Amino acid sequence: MSGTRALGRVRGGWRRWTGARAATQDAGFGAEARSRPVGDQPFPGLPPSETLSREQLVDVLGAAVLDRRGPLVTLNKPQGLPVTGKPGELTLLSVLPELSRSLGLGESQLQVVQAPGKEISGLVLLSSCPQTASRLHKFFTHSRRAHRPTATYWAVTDGIPATPEGEIQAVLKLERVDGIDLVLPVKPPSRRDVLASVKRTLSHFRVVATGSSCALVQLQPLTGFPRQLQVHMTLQLCPVLGDHVHSARVGTVLGQRFLLPAESTKPQKQVLDGALLRRLQLTPSQAAQLPLHLHLHRLLLPGTRPGDAPTQLLAPLPPYFSRTLQCLGLCQQQSLLCS
């Protein structure tokens, strides 16, 4: 992107570490990683966040720091780590005091300015200065209201979108079903819906490359809503690879996609066809553990002084994402993903 300054680029993805942290990195994906044989762990670089101790998670996050500048700290969040949660749960927010101390911030404590959801990997922006955090929150709020994108995501899709570029619009609501918060579309929204916990959402997309019945897609949300991008992709384009939540709930009538009612849809893993499994070099059991291929790659921040060019923060792709691009013949886009 012209006219911007880049900070925090780290070549080669995750920084390597030794000792207990190295064992954590090699452990595989999720809570089942410890029970799977080594040959059934195709997703390197995914710390099993559900089985880490607080100390191990602080080590993981410390090694994932990309850049420190003034009060701002950026890190590359692993997929599967929640930002917030219930009291007692191990989350990014719950270990910020320990992370602040490990980074030598003294009495100052980091707070979250921007971060992707649990299943999304990528950039987390933290600040140890409340005034700086407040100023950046206002910047992101004003940018959303003006429909100016500040975040850029990369996604790999199961399927190739019919349209190479455009906008996705949907009216979404958050509803709790059987103890689980689900994002549901509302068609058409009534005045009462719009006044309630319902929001009109908008994202821009661009297909960058295609191959092997998959596509590499650039996404820029212009509004903010939980799991907005996953629902947008599932409803109007193609499901994101590794989306085990929304892809099982898709129905089609006269060529139009819709989400089946949550109460009538049994949870199940995303099913990939045999040809794609062979290209990805995965068994069906491994595909059932495939992480979501949605990565927050870039954030734009305001310049330090009026008239300054925006600053862009970059987070490299996790190893499993790069491996997928290579298997699908999309690795020629790696240079693009680093800019």
SEKE-179370 format. One record per residue (C-alpha): residue number from 1; residue in three letters; y, x, z. Coordinates in Angstrom, 3 decimals, always signed. Example, Ala and Ser with C-alpha at 12.3 -4.5 7.8 and 13.67 -1.06 7.14 Angstrom:
% SEKE-179370
1,ala,-4.500,+12.300,+7.800
2,ser,-1.060,+13.670,+7.140
***
This chain:
% SEKE-179370
1,met,+0.000,+0.000,+0.000
2,ser,+3.322,+1.532,-1.067
3,gly,+6.242,+1.827,+1.304
4,thr,+4.148,+2.096,+4.445
5,arg,+3.149,+4.901,+6.792
6,ala,-0.469,+5.297,+7.854
7,leu,-1.608,+6.224,+11.350
8,gly,-4.940,+6.758,+12.972
9,arg,-7.231,+7.370,+10.039
10,val,-10.524,+8.984,+11.034
11,arg,-12.833,+10.141,+8.273
12,gly,-16.508,+9.349,+8.408
13,gly,-16.414,+6.267,+10.651
14,trp,-17.396,+6.493,+14.296
15,arg,-16.677,+9.728,+16.134
16,arg,-19.829,+11.352,+17.354
17,trp,-20.511,+12.046,+20.999
18,thr,-23.308,+13.598,+23.021
19,gly,-25.461,+12.926,+26.048
20,ala,-25.839,+9.373,+27.352
21,arg,-23.308,+8.087,+24.843
22,ala,-25.283,+9.472,+21.911
23,ala,-28.344,+7.620,+23.145
24,thr,-26.235,+4.473,+23.284
25,gln,-25.077,+4.912,+19.700
26,asp,-28.614,+5.371,+18.413
27,ala,-30.029,+2.448,+20.364
28,gly,-29.627,-0.049,+17.549
29,phe,-28.248,-3.574,+17.568
30,gly,-27.953,-6.114,+20.359
31,ala,-30.102,-6.810,+23.365
32,glu,-33.341,-6.521,+21.390
33,ala,-32.722,-2.932,+20.332
34,arg,-34.649,-1.357,+23.203
35,ser,-37.836,-3.240,+22.365
36,arg,-37.900,-2.508,+18.630
37,pro,-39.628,+0.523,+17.135
38,val,-37.401,+3.197,+15.639
39,gly,-38.403,+2.250,+12.108
40,asp,-37.088,-1.278,+12.657
41,gln,-33.515,-0.214,+13.498
42,pro,-31.560,-0.113,+10.216
43,phe,-28.088,-0.505,+11.733
44,pro,-26.913,+2.872,+13.089
45,gly,-23.685,+3.038,+15.057
46,leu,-24.037,-0.324,+16.790
47,pro,-23.997,+0.208,+20.561
48,pro,-26.081,-2.458,+22.335
49,ser,-23.025,-3.886,+24.110
50,glu,-25.086,-6.599,+25.827
51,thr,-27.126,-3.978,+27.701
52,leu,-24.462,-1.365,+28.471
53,ser,-23.193,-0.609,+31.946
54,arg,-19.450,-0.684,+32.585
55,glu,-19.339,+3.117,+32.605
56,gln,-21.210,+3.349,+29.295
57,leu,-18.928,+0.789,+27.663
58,val,-15.852,+2.729,+28.796
59,asp,-17.386,+5.851,+27.241
60,val,-18.067,+3.980,+23.981
61,leu,-14.510,+2.676,+23.801
62,gly,-13.034,+6.047,+24.708
63,ala,-14.939,+7.644,+21.823
64,ala,-13.739,+4.846,+19.503
65,val,-10.040,+5.600,+20.069
66,leu,-8.376,+6.253,+16.711
67,asp,-4.787,+7.010,+17.639
68,arg,-2.397,+7.258,+20.588
69,arg,+1.331,+7.096,+19.980
70,gly,+3.735,+6.361,+22.821
71,pro,+2.440,+3.322,+24.739
72,leu,+0.206,+2.209,+21.852
73,val,-3.518,+2.918,+21.665
74,thr,-5.682,+1.868,+18.717
75,leu,-9.464,+1.865,+18.696
76,asn,-12.264,+0.823,+16.360
77,lys,-14.115,-1.998,+18.134
78,pro,-17.863,-2.196,+17.524
79,gln,-19.321,-5.407,+16.189
80,gly,-20.782,-7.616,+18.919
81,leu,-18.362,-6.681,+21.703
82,pro,-16.429,-9.716,+23.013
83,val,-12.757,-9.312,+23.806
84,thr,-12.713,-11.985,+26.522
85,gly,-15.382,-13.963,+28.339
86,lys,-16.398,-15.687,+31.536
87,pro,-15.793,-14.048,+34.930
88,gly,-18.375,-11.327,+35.507
89,glu,-19.152,-10.822,+31.807
90,leu,-18.763,-7.380,+30.282
91,thr,-15.921,-7.580,+27.765
92,leu,-13.177,-5.383,+26.359
93,leu,-10.661,-7.058,+28.657
94,ser,-12.825,-6.552,+31.743
95,val,-12.970,-2.747,+31.354
96,leu,-9.337,-2.114,+30.412
97,pro,-8.494,-0.824,+33.929
98,glu,-11.260,+1.805,+33.716
99,leu,-10.351,+2.652,+30.108
100,ser,-6.693,+3.086,+31.110
101,arg,-7.673,+5.534,+33.851
102,ser,-10.058,+7.439,+31.570
103,leu,-7.207,+7.912,+29.081
104,gly,-4.973,+9.329,+31.818
105,leu,-2.420,+6.500,+31.867
106,gly,-1.919,+6.664,+35.624
107,glu,-0.560,+3.429,+37.084
108,ser,-0.005,+1.907,+33.634
109,gln,-2.676,-0.487,+32.408
110,leu,-3.517,-1.311,+28.815
111,gln,-3.259,-4.865,+27.566
112,val,-4.551,-6.361,+24.334
113,val,-1.978,-6.938,+21.603
114,gln,-4.295,-7.650,+18.666
115,ala,-8.097,-7.677,+18.452
116,pro,-10.776,-9.273,+16.260
117,gly,-13.374,-11.665,+17.691
118,lys,-16.748,-10.695,+19.122
119,glu,-18.727,-10.620,+15.867
120,ile,-16.019,-8.801,+13.888
121,ser,-15.650,-5.025,+13.930
122,gly,-12.435,-3.101,+13.492
123,leu,-8.945,-2.452,+14.764
124,val,-7.901,-3.213,+18.311
125,leu,-4.257,-2.632,+19.227
126,leu,-3.534,-1.976,+22.916
127,ser,-0.286,-1.258,+24.744
128,ser,+0.449,+0.173,+28.180
129,cys,+4.042,-1.121,+28.031
130,pro,+4.579,-4.877,+28.623
131,gln,+7.902,-4.831,+26.747
132,thr,+6.316,-3.209,+23.687
133,ala,+3.428,-5.671,+23.805
134,ser,+5.867,-8.599,+23.995
135,arg,+7.872,-7.278,+21.037
136,leu,+4.713,-6.908,+18.928
137,his,+3.443,-10.375,+19.921
138,lys,+6.754,-11.809,+18.659
139,phe,+6.455,-9.821,+15.428
140,phe,+2.938,-11.168,+14.724
141,thr,+3.993,-14.731,+15.632
142,his,+7.022,-14.633,+13.333
143,ser,+4.932,-13.115,+10.529
144,arg,+2.379,-15.955,+10.789
145,arg,+5.111,-18.583,+10.728
146,ala,+6.579,-16.959,+7.608
147,his,+3.077,-16.633,+6.056
148,arg,+3.466,-12.856,+5.824
149,pro,+0.061,-11.183,+6.190
150,thr,-0.170,-8.400,+8.759
151,ala,-3.975,-8.035,+8.924
152,thr,-6.393,-7.078,+6.156
153,tyr,-10.146,-7.566,+6.480
154,trp,-13.059,-6.465,+4.313
155,ala,-16.116,-8.672,+3.907
156,val,-19.388,-8.505,+2.002
157,thr,-20.538,-11.934,+0.809
158,asp,-23.976,-13.404,+0.178
159,gly,-23.156,-14.579,-3.340
160,ile,-20.288,-13.999,-5.756
161,pro,-17.175,-16.204,-5.488
162,ala,-16.437,-18.202,-8.644
163,thr,-12.709,-17.426,-8.394
164,pro,-11.554,-13.795,-8.243
165,glu,-8.389,-14.403,-6.231
166,gly,-6.574,-17.218,-4.502
167,glu,-5.870,-19.077,-1.283
168,ile,-8.198,-20.978,+1.024
169,gln,-6.832,-23.938,+2.947
170,ala,-8.613,-26.028,+5.549
171,val,-7.791,-28.168,+8.546
172,leu,-9.899,-26.931,+11.455
173,lys,-10.560,-27.991,+15.013
174,leu,-12.356,-26.383,+17.937
175,glu,-15.024,-28.597,+19.489
176,arg,-17.518,-27.905,+22.282
177,val,-21.085,-28.951,+21.391
178,asp,-23.990,-28.329,+23.798
179,gly,-21.946,-25.765,+25.688
180,ile,-20.955,-23.849,+22.542
181,asp,-17.457,-23.743,+21.005
182,leu,-17.734,-24.573,+17.304
183,val,-15.060,-24.527,+14.606
184,leu,-15.258,-27.692,+12.509
185,pro,-13.306,-28.855,+9.442
186,val,-11.360,-32.121,+9.560
187,lys,-11.165,-34.177,+6.315
188,pro,-8.665,-35.735,+5.923
189,pro,-6.725,-35.162,+9.138
190,ser,-4.972,-38.112,+10.714
191,arg,-1.579,-37.877,+12.402
192,arg,-3.366,-37.991,+15.745
193,asp,-5.602,-35.086,+14.663
194,val,-2.649,-32.923,+13.664
195,leu,-0.962,-33.574,+16.992
196,ala,-4.154,-32.681,+18.894
197,ser,-6.104,-29.391,+18.873
198,val,-6.268,-29.368,+15.079
199,lys,-4.595,-26.808,+12.846
200,arg,-3.912,-26.361,+9.158
201,thr,-5.204,-22.898,+8.260
202,leu,-4.571,-20.630,+5.296
203,ser,-6.068,-17.342,+4.066
204,his,-5.633,-15.237,+0.935
205,phe,-8.650,-13.619,-0.720
206,arg,-9.285,-11.153,-3.526
207,val,-12.657,-10.137,-4.950
208,val,-12.561,-6.349,-5.277
209,ala,-16.059,-5.660,-6.648
210,thr,-19.337,-7.426,-7.379
211,gly,-22.953,-6.348,-7.627
212,ser,-26.492,-7.480,-6.828
213,ser,-25.447,-11.105,-6.150
214,cys,-22.950,-9.931,-3.538
215,ala,-19.233,-9.223,-3.532
216,leu,-16.762,-7.078,-1.656
217,val,-13.830,-9.300,-0.720
218,gln,-10.428,-8.516,+0.759
219,leu,-9.180,-11.196,+3.172
220,gln,-5.730,-11.739,+4.673
221,pro,-5.361,-14.635,+7.117
222,leu,-1.918,-16.244,+7.046
223,thr,-2.605,-18.374,+10.121
224,gly,-4.472,-17.693,+13.319
225,phe,-7.505,-19.736,+14.402
226,pro,-10.861,-18.756,+15.963
227,arg,-13.458,-17.822,+13.306
228,gln,-11.046,-18.942,+10.595
229,leu,-12.250,-16.423,+8.024
230,gln,-15.958,-17.158,+8.501
231,val,-15.414,-20.899,+8.060
232,his,-13.064,-20.413,+5.096
233,met,-15.594,-18.208,+3.330
234,thr,-18.532,-20.517,+4.031
235,leu,-16.729,-23.687,+2.966
236,gln,-14.928,-22.556,-0.178
237,leu,-16.380,-19.229,-1.359
238,cys,-19.634,-17.646,-0.142
239,pro,-20.973,-16.972,+3.359
240,val,-20.272,-13.554,+4.814
241,leu,-23.341,-11.339,+4.959
242,gly,-24.731,-11.479,+8.482
243,asp,-23.101,-14.821,+9.376
244,his,-25.931,-16.438,+11.319
245,val,-23.692,-19.216,+12.690
246,his,-22.103,-20.997,+9.745
247,ser,-24.353,-20.268,+6.742
248,ala,-27.191,-22.437,+8.142
249,arg,-24.850,-25.446,+8.382
250,val,-23.746,-25.568,+4.756
251,gly,-24.564,-28.585,+2.611
252,thr,-23.589,-29.375,-0.985
253,val,-22.814,-32.736,-2.611
254,leu,-21.698,-32.872,-6.265
255,gly,-20.896,-29.189,-6.136
256,gln,-18.683,-29.501,-3.046
257,arg,-19.574,-27.509,+0.063
258,phe,-19.384,-29.057,+3.533
259,leu,-20.564,-28.192,+7.030
260,leu,-23.424,-30.294,+8.359
261,pro,-22.856,-31.931,+11.766
262,ala,-23.441,-29.431,+14.546
263,glu,-25.644,-31.815,+16.517
264,ser,-28.052,-32.264,+13.585
265,thr,-28.321,-28.604,+12.607
266,lys,-30.779,-26.372,+14.413
267,pro,-29.568,-22.787,+14.975
268,gln,-31.247,-20.369,+12.589
269,lys,-30.679,-16.958,+11.075
270,gln,-29.142,-16.419,+7.665
271,val,-31.866,-16.376,+4.998
272,leu,-31.536,-13.807,+2.195
273,asp,-33.557,-13.864,-1.007
274,gly,-36.236,-11.264,-1.700
275,ala,-34.274,-9.360,-4.335
276,leu,-31.337,-8.858,-1.978
277,leu,-33.640,-7.775,+0.850
278,arg,-35.133,-5.137,-1.423
279,arg,-31.697,-3.849,-2.427
280,leu,-30.669,-3.671,+1.232
281,gln,-34.037,-2.057,+2.110
282,leu,-34.580,-4.587,+4.898
283,thr,-37.549,-6.564,+6.140
284,pro,-37.022,-10.279,+6.954
285,ser,-37.107,-9.472,+10.670
286,gln,-34.419,-6.840,+10.192
287,ala,-32.321,-9.241,+8.100
288,ala,-32.429,-11.686,+11.016
289,gln,-30.541,-9.051,+13.051
290,leu,-28.076,-8.184,+10.274
291,pro,-24.592,-7.782,+11.802
292,leu,-21.646,-9.719,+10.427
293,his,-20.088,-7.734,+7.571
294,leu,-16.482,-8.582,+8.402
295,his,-14.202,-5.711,+9.407
296,leu,-10.532,-5.638,+10.430
297,his,-9.467,-2.620,+8.420
298,arg,-5.662,-2.615,+8.487
299,leu,-2.785,-3.849,+10.628
300,leu,+0.884,-3.678,+9.696
301,leu,+3.410,-2.969,+12.447
302,pro,+7.209,-3.101,+12.273
303,gly,+9.137,+0.126,+11.818
304,thr,+10.539,+1.778,+14.916
305,arg,+14.125,+1.223,+13.708
306,pro,+15.732,-1.458,+11.517
307,gly,+15.240,-0.570,+7.870
308,asp,+12.214,+1.645,+8.537
309,ala,+9.131,+1.132,+6.398
310,pro,+6.267,-0.755,+8.089
311,thr,+3.583,+1.319,+9.749
312,gln,-0.032,+0.650,+8.872
313,leu,-2.947,+1.287,+11.196
314,leu,-6.351,+1.898,+9.617
315,ala,-9.896,+1.666,+10.955
316,pro,-12.813,+3.143,+8.970
317,leu,-15.865,+1.047,+8.188
318,pro,-18.819,+1.142,+10.595
319,pro,-21.914,+2.996,+9.325
320,tyr,-23.981,-0.154,+8.666
321,phe,-21.160,-1.562,+6.485
322,ser,-20.948,+1.647,+4.437
323,arg,-24.740,+1.671,+4.096
324,thr,-24.679,-1.876,+2.710
325,leu,-22.031,-0.947,+0.138
326,gln,-24.181,+1.971,-0.984
327,cys,-27.320,-0.168,-1.277
328,leu,-25.447,-2.784,-3.326
329,gly,-23.867,-0.252,-5.667
330,leu,-20.388,-0.858,-4.266
331,cys,-19.883,+2.600,-2.778
332,gln,-17.383,+3.485,-5.532
333,gln,-14.897,+1.366,-3.577
334,gln,-15.009,+3.675,-0.540
335,ser,-11.767,+5.435,-1.514
336,leu,-10.019,+2.064,-1.789
337,leu,-11.239,+1.074,+1.656
338,cys,-9.539,+4.107,+3.160
339,ser,-6.058,+3.193,+1.930
***
